[in-house]
Amino acid sequence: MKVRAAVVGGGPAGLMAAEVLAAGGAAVHVFDAMPSVGRKFLLAGKGGLNLTHDEAASRFVSRYGHRQREVGALLDGFAAAQLRDWAAGLGIDTFVGSSGRVFPREMKAAPLLRAWLHRLRGQGVQFHMRHRCTGLDGAVLRFEAPLGPVDVHADVWVLALGGGSWPRLGSDGAWWPWLQQAGVALAPLRPANCGFEVEPGWSEHFASRHAGAPLKTVALHVPGTDWHQPGECVVTGYGIEGSLVYAASALLRERLDADGQATLHLDLLPAHALDRVQAELQRPRGTRSLSTHLKSRLGLSGVKAGLLHELLDQPTLADPVRLASAIKALPLRLRAPRPLAEAISSAGGVCFEALDERLMLRALPGLFCAGEMLDWEAPTGGYLLTAAMASGRVAGDGALAWLGERPAQ
Ligand SMILES: Cc1cc2nc3c(=O)[nH]c(=O)nc-3n(C[C@H](O)[C@H](O)[C@H](O)COP(=O)(O)OP(=O)(O)OC[C@H]3O[C@@H](n4cnc5c(N)ncnc54)[C@H](O)[C@@H]3O)c2cc1C
């Protein structure tokens, strides 16, 4: 099979690259391993599709941590405002939620994806589903297709194969060894926005009572850093997860990599100053149990009180000064992030040093890369989809320019 422009991976990054190529007049073929495109995008819409974030550009870009310079360049032409305009162009109105998160009015991904695919088909984009790419040989990519293996030759390729989280939705990171063999610099794929296992694990007693319990309005602090944020998380059978933990996950993972252990501090009462907590605990409790005292004086009960009993020794529980300090900074030792397959997103992937400014692989001219398969990470909050789509546009533009320099034979 010989085509002019091919995109492998029909997630938001690949579809965006296809859109740019088609708008530029290229005949585009999209290949995807799954029976339909955009499966992770649809899943992202289940709890409310957080498309992007409404905040100052400098703050937005800072979310990409070590890679803010590189991702910032990608966002130059397509950031939050442009993404909202683009969605409006598909008939999808968006709104800014109380936390600055931007959602489609209907919250779901399906209407947006439907409208998008309709427009892409109208632009002549052809979709080849159940085509799993199994390797590359220069400009020829091999696919396992329903009728057997197919070699596809294209004048230009955009690879938008995603990371390695939730592999059953199509992105399994199988591309990593092929690109490595082709001499492309890669960082290992790691879990990002993930849960963490606690050390030495919860007791049977605590896990059976509290696994699945939300820890509402706590604050998380990573000791030795200025990372401190209020929010919510969830106690699980293995440890802890949820949006607040995801937000700190890059930092916690780095600490685990460097030291083999990491500790976080939970403030169970972020709205109370330490001296108030101490004063309440020092009030006489008479014959009342500590649990009753914690509940009546500070409203601490359920999973929060359970954590104190789980993690603190008797002398600390018995001493109001030490107990107050622990309520404001309860140390939780972590031993490992949960596996990549369970994470919301991936860190690692194709290093920016392996790409030119148009996202073309220096080692493989004519092959562009986009989306989560690039070596950047960000917290949840719409930053993942924004960067995936922005990079798809840059790669699509680059691929179009490459084609322009090479007229069809
Ligand atoms: C539960 C969950 C909720 C999320 N919620 C949000 C959110 O609200 N906001 C946000 O910004 N982000 C969210 N994300 C993250 C976001 O969905 C991803 O970052 C985004 O989909 C990445 O886009 P992508 O195009 O790079 O990769 P993907 O969406 O992973 O798409 C890659 C495509 O490539 C295909 N593919 C992979 N390998 C091959 C192969 N060998 N051959 C052929 N095809 C292949 C896959 O089938 C897939 O269609 C969420 C993720 C999860 C798991």
Ligand as a Chemical Component Dictionary entry (heavy atoms), coordinates in Angstrom:
data_LIG
# 
_chem_comp.id                   LIG 
_chem_comp.type                 NON-POLYMER 
_chem_comp.pdbx_formal_charge   0 
_chem_comp.three_letter_code    LIG 
# 
loop_
_chem_comp_atom.comp_id 
_chem_comp_atom.atom_id 
_chem_comp_atom.alt_atom_id 
_chem_comp_atom.type_symbol 
_chem_comp_atom.charge 
_chem_comp_atom.model_Cartn_x 
_chem_comp_atom.model_Cartn_y 
_chem_comp_atom.model_Cartn_z 
_chem_comp_atom.pdbx_ordinal 
LIG C1  C1  C 0 -9.164  7.518  32.928 1  
LIG C2  C2  C 0 -8.500  8.650  32.187 2  
LIG C3  C3  C 0 -9.044  9.931  32.272 3  
LIG C4  C4  C 0 -8.422  11.007 31.618 4  
LIG N1  N1  N 0 -8.963  12.239 31.722 5  
LIG C5  C5  C 0 -8.360  13.295 31.138 6  
LIG C6  C6  C 0 -8.921  14.597 31.205 7  
LIG O1  O1  O 0 -10.044 14.783 31.700 8  
LIG N2  N2  N 0 -8.217  15.628 30.666 9  
LIG C7  C7  C 0 -6.997  15.443 30.055 10 
LIG O2  O2  O 0 -6.384  16.432 29.616 11 
LIG N3  N3  N 0 -6.484  14.215 29.900 12 
LIG C8  C8  C 0 -7.129  13.143 30.429 13 
LIG N4  N4  N 0 -6.607  11.880 30.295 14 
LIG C9  C9  C 0 -5.367  11.718 29.495 15 
LIG C10 C10 C 0 -5.637  11.817 27.974 16 
LIG O3  O3  O 0 -6.751  11.003 27.635 17 
LIG C11 C11 C 0 -4.403  11.399 27.183 18 
LIG O4  O4  O 0 -3.313  12.170 27.607 19 
LIG C12 C12 C 0 -4.597  11.571 25.682 20 
LIG O5  O5  O 0 -5.614  10.702 25.218 21 
LIG C13 C13 C 0 -3.302  11.279 24.910 22 
LIG O6  O6  O 0 -3.563  11.433 23.556 23 
LIG P1  P1  P 0 -2.668  10.709 22.451 24 
LIG O7  O7  O 0 -3.350  10.972 21.154 25 
LIG O8  O8  O 0 -1.259  11.112 22.600 26 
LIG O9  O9  O 0 -2.715  9.162  22.815 27 
LIG P2  P2  P 0 -3.963  8.150  22.936 28 
LIG O10 O10 O 0 -5.209  8.877  23.245 29 
LIG O11 O11 O 0 -3.502  7.105  23.862 30 
LIG O12 O12 O 0 -4.121  7.576  21.457 31 
LIG C14 C14 C 0 -3.139  6.745  20.875 32 
LIG C15 C15 C 0 -3.787  5.913  19.782 33 
LIG O13 O13 O 0 -2.758  5.140  19.164 34 
LIG C16 C16 C 0 -3.254  3.834  18.925 35 
LIG N5  N5  N 0 -2.106  2.906  18.900 36 
LIG C17 C17 C 0 -1.223  2.661  19.883 37 
LIG N6  N6  N 0 -0.318  1.755  19.490 38 
LIG C18 C18 C 0 -0.638  1.423  18.217 39 
LIG C19 C19 C 0 -0.064  0.550  17.252 40 
LIG N7  N7  N 0 1.022   -0.198 17.508 41 
LIG N8  N8  N 0 -0.643  0.470  16.021 42 
LIG C20 C20 C 0 -1.735  1.222  15.719 43 
LIG N9  N9  N 0 -2.328  2.050  16.600 44 
LIG C21 C21 C 0 -1.784  2.153  17.830 45 
LIG C22 C22 C 0 -4.206  3.568  20.075 46 
LIG O14 O14 O 0 -5.148  2.566  19.754 47 
LIG C23 C23 C 0 -4.838  4.944  20.282 48 
LIG O15 O15 O 0 -6.029  5.092  19.519 49 
LIG C24 C24 C 0 -7.219  10.792 30.890 50 
LIG C25 C25 C 0 -6.701  9.500  30.777 51 
LIG C26 C26 C 0 -7.327  8.435  31.417 52 
LIG C27 C27 C 0 -6.740  7.057  31.282 53 
# 
loop_
_chem_comp_bond.comp_id 
_chem_comp_bond.atom_id_1 
_chem_comp_bond.atom_id_2 
_chem_comp_bond.value_order 
_chem_comp_bond.pdbx_ordinal 
LIG C1  C2  SING 1  
LIG C2  C3  SING 2  
LIG C2  C26 DOUB 3  
LIG C3  C4  DOUB 4  
LIG C4  N1  SING 5  
LIG C4  C24 SING 6  
LIG N1  C5  DOUB 7  
LIG C5  C6  SING 8  
LIG C5  C8  SING 9  
LIG C6  O1  DOUB 10 
LIG C6  N2  SING 11 
LIG N2  C7  SING 12 
LIG C7  O2  DOUB 13 
LIG C7  N3  SING 14 
LIG N3  C8  DOUB 15 
LIG C8  N4  SING 16 
LIG N4  C9  SING 17 
LIG N4  C24 SING 18 
LIG C9  C10 SING 19 
LIG C10 O3  SING 20 
LIG C10 C11 SING 21 
LIG C11 O4  SING 22 
LIG C11 C12 SING 23 
LIG C12 O5  SING 24 
LIG C12 C13 SING 25 
LIG C13 O6  SING 26 
LIG O6  P1  SING 27 
LIG P1  O7  DOUB 28 
LIG P1  O8  SING 29 
LIG P1  O9  SING 30 
LIG O9  P2  SING 31 
LIG P2  O10 DOUB 32 
LIG P2  O11 SING 33 
LIG P2  O12 SING 34 
LIG O12 C14 SING 35 
LIG C14 C15 SING 36 
LIG C15 O13 SING 37 
LIG C15 C23 SING 38 
LIG O13 C16 SING 39 
LIG C16 N5  SING 40 
LIG C16 C22 SING 41 
LIG N5  C17 SING 42 
LIG N5  C21 SING 43 
LIG C17 N6  DOUB 44 
LIG N6  C18 SING 45 
LIG C18 C19 SING 46 
LIG C18 C21 DOUB 47 
LIG C19 N7  SING 48 
LIG C19 N8  DOUB 49 
LIG N8  C20 SING 50 
LIG C20 N9  DOUB 51 
LIG N9  C21 SING 52 
LIG C22 O14 SING 53 
LIG C22 C23 SING 54 
LIG C23 O15 SING 55 
LIG C24 C25 DOUB 56 
LIG C25 C26 SING 57 
LIG C26 C27 SING 58 
# 
